[in-house]
Structures are given as C-alpha cells and as structure tokens.
Amino acid sequence: MKIAFLLTAALALPSSNFAIKDSHVVPNGWVELSDAPLDHKLDLQIGIKQENIDALISTLYKVSDPSSPDYGKHLTQQQVSDLIAPKQSTIDAVYAWLKNNGVEGGVLNANKDWLSVTVTVDQAQKMLNTKYKVYQHQESKVVAVRTPSFSLPKYVHHHIDLIQPTTKFTSIPKKIAKSPKTSAPKKLSVSSCDNGVTPQCLNDLYNIGGYTPSSSKSIVGVTGYLGQYANQADLSQFLQSYQPNAASSYSFSTVLVNGGTNPQDSGSAGTEADLDVEYVGALTYPTKHVFYSTGGSPPYIPDANESSNDNEPYLDWLNYMLAQPDGSIPQTITTSYGDDEQTVPYSYAVRVCNDFAQLGARGVSLLFSSGDGGVSGGQYGTCKSNDGKNTREFLPTFPASCPYITAVGGTTGVPETAAGLSSGGFSNYFGTPSYQSANVQSYLKTLGSTYKGLYNATGRGIPDVAAQATGFTIVNQGYETSVDGTSCASPTFAGVVSNLNDYLLGQGKPPLGFLNPWLYSKGFNGLNDITSGSNPGCNTNGFSAGKGWDPVTGLGTPNFKTLQTLV
C-alpha cells in the first residue's frame, strides 16, 4: 500500500515538486562539446541513505584506538551491514520513484545501500530534472557524459545520498614520470636508495630485512583502475633480479570487478599496475597477493546499445569489497589513484569516505598515495578554486583527504628529505580529525601567517606518513625503467604494514585495521621524522617539512623493526 501511495503522489510531478540534490561546478580543464544523445545508456549508481553513520564512525575509532578497551575488536561483515543498512521504507520509496519513471528491476547490493539501474539519457534527464552534456578534458582528451546539477522529487529526496554518473567527472589517468627503457638489469646499490630504489635498498633503509611473513591468513591487496593491467611475466622478471628466491613460485591472483580485465600480453602491461604488484610482492613475499582489476571510466562511445559504465571507479570496487565474507578480504590494501578534491562532488566524497570506514571497521588497513603535484594537488592542478570564483588556493587531493584512510606522501634520497612532488595540505571537505588535531595545530603554530588564505586551517591534514617516491626501478613490458611518484610510496608503506599485520596474525592477534589512531598516538615512535624539503606548487615553495607531523611527509617513514615492537 505504501508503494502505491508513493506512485500516486509522484505522477506527473511539476518541476516545483523537485529540489536540487547536487550541484557541482564543472572542473577546470573540462569543456562542453554537445548535448548527450538521448538514446545513450547510462549505468546509474544510486546511493540509498544509510543509517547510523555516526555509530559506524564511533565504532571505527573504538576498534582502532589503542587506548580503547575495544581496540582490535573489529566488526564482521554482517555486523557492519546490520548497523548501516537503510530502512525498508527508504528502499521502497526509491523503488517507487524508479517504477514511476518506467524503470524496472535494478541490482541491489548486499548491504542494500547501493542500487544499480541502466537507463537512457532521456530517462535520466526526466528522472533527475536535468540536462546531460558531453564534456571533454582539454589536456587528456577524455570524454564523459555528465551534468553539473540534478534534482529529485521531494518525496524521495531525503532517501537518496547521491547518484552517479551525474556531477562527478571522470578521473584523468595520471602520467607516471619514467626514464628511458633498458633491457639489461641495473645492478643498483642494495645498501642505499640514493642511487636508485630497489626492494633490497628499501629492506635496508626501512629495517625490513630478515622478516619473512608466515601467517596463512595474511593477504595483501593492490587495486587497479583506469585500464591499468598487472603483468605476471613482468613481476617474474623483476623478482628474478631483485628477489630471486621468489621468482619461480610467486604470483598474484587476479579478481575482476565490474567488467574489469587483466590481459597478459606484454603490450597491455601498465606502468602503475606493474609498479604496485612488483614492490608489494617483493616486500611481502610469500604473503598471498591479490590484484583487483576494476572496470569503469572507459572512453565515451555514443552507442545506444552499450551502456556507459563510467562511474570512476571506487564505487564499484567498494560495492564488491563490502559484500565479501569475512576472511576473504586483505588486511592491507594499497591504492595509487586519486583526484583533486575539488573535482569530486562533496556528496560523493562523503559517501565513499564512509564506505572506506566500513572496511576499516572490519579490520582493513587502507593506504592511498597523496598525489604528485605538491601543493597544487594532482598533475592537472590549476591552483584555482572550483566554485566559479577561480580564487587562487592550494589543492588537496581525494581520497587522501578522507580521514578514515592512511595517506602516504613521498621522500627522496638518503638521508631522506621530502620529495618536491609530494602532495599535501589540508582538506576543504573534511575537518581535522581528533587523532591528529594536536599535530596539525602544532604545525600551524609554527607556520604562522605564511600562506594565509591559500589553505583551510581547520581541514584534515594530508599526508599521514611517507616513503621513498623517486627513482624506483621496475620492469614494464619486459624492460627495466625508472619511475617517480607517491604511487611508489603507497605500495612501499603498504608492504611494511602488511608485514606488521602478518606478524600480529601469526601471534593470534587481530590486524591493525584503520591505522591512523594508532599511528598518531603510538606508532609515530617507529617512524623516521623527515625535517627537510618542501612540496612546491602554485608559484610558491609549498609547505616545509619539519619536526613532528607536517603536510609534506606526515609523521615520517617506517622503521619496521621498531614498529614491530610497538604493535
């Protein structure tokens, strides 16, 4: 009866019965090309309003704070689902709205908080009281079907958190800085990363050497997006040179998410993906190693017979991971992708961040690279606000700005200094979390009035930690090459964390889970404080590294054996 009532109320709604749900200025660098073809198909992801988010976050902190009696008491998949699952009346209202617009079926995820439906642009425009356009990114030439704003009928407005693809513009695949390729292995110093980075020098620099993971429960994960494919032959060749005891037997398993693929021909091997699996593999051998290849964000093709699955791409991966049973998901996961925070609609960032919190509450350590543009954010950072005013400002990055993940910045050389490319700063979406409040305030006091107005002094500080980020030797498409970026730092720090989790599991203890409350209260004693260097950008020298936490290298780089005693 309730659904029937909602259907009756929704018939032939005038525009006055709609209310704007989301509005986001088209990011800098994107230009409108044309109206979107009405028969073009879209895979809409509808985020149904979750319940008890405050309780979820409170629980996340309790199980992640070493001073809490609940420390380490992570939730099960069922407990998380029961906590945040939408009310049935909310789900009914969403289905009623879809049916009124001629949309039947759809796929509801395990937690009942995401609903996927395929519609035409014509249907979407009527459902959302909006107009879709075709946009192109001027530099990368990536094309996407998007709208800068959309509305929902008032009767369903409060039942939905977000809908994509609408205002979220496709991520731009970043270009990793590479040196010329060679076919002959480079025999670099194993005792100093100053001459080029290899697994051996990282083992020395970060005091990892001598530890061999042994827990059968230990799993480490690497995420792959934007057409980045990890190549087993490249991994084997890399290990033959730098971890020869693992080369013949060690491999990663591949999980394909939402139409993802992972072709193994040499020409398809991605620099980013190879970098991640090679360094995670070398630093954590023989830990079980999983590569997640997630579909999404393909080039736009105006084909009425093919739906546009360009939800970039955390939503699809998160939906998959949150549905997985306990014991099957990695305790440590590294991701080397991100956006300038301001290019991400606020509603999207909050919802994705809350979903990361679900994984943290289940005992997963999530690490993300902070970005490669210094204080200008990503590689396409414009240093201008995205609110239509074009105000000059530093640009934080997302998901690094999410307070429920661990953001990894970059260092270079030996002794280590801050890498100039290391993105860092302060979020404009998320406030300073309690676990880092004292650290951030201490840094800001030292900073004084420098850069006043260019950053948000009440925002979440980025990054949390750091690791080497320049001169990494990898094998890609059968050749050795050298790459730079915090994409190097995140898998490196994740390798350390995975080994710590393995050590705990081997003692019958729970894994670390969400790292930050432990890092800021206790773990910092096992980190090397980086006190020199800066992250220039926006025609400034950027923030400077200094004693304690700073928005370039966070709390510092790891000392595994000291961290091992602290856990």
Secondary structure, DSSP 8 states (H G I E B T S, - for coil): -HHHHHHHHHTT--GGGEEEEEE----TTEEEEEE--TT-EEEEEEEE--S-HHHHHHHHHHHH-TTSTTTT----HHHHHHHH---HHHHHHHHHHHHHTT----EE-TTS-EEEEEEEHHHHHHHHT---EEEEETTT--EEEE-SEEEEEHHHHTTEEEEESSS----------B---BSS-----SS-GGG-B-HHHHHHHTT-TT-----TT-EEEEEE-TT-B--HHHHHHHHHHH-TTTTTT---EEEEETT-----SGGGB-HHHHHHHHHHHHHHTTSEEEEEEE---------TTSEE----SHHHHHHHHHTS-TTSS-SEEEE---EEGGGS-HHHHHHHHHHHHHHHHTT-EEEEE--SSGGG-STT--SB-SSSS--B----EETTT-TTSEEEEEEETTTTEE-TT---EEEEEEE--GGGHHHHHHHHHHHTTTTTTSS-TTEEEE-SEEEE-S-EEEEETTEEEEE-SHHHHHHHHHHHHHHHHHHHHHTT-----S-HHHHHHTGGGGEE---S-B--BTTB---B--SS-BTTTBT-EE-HHHHHHH-
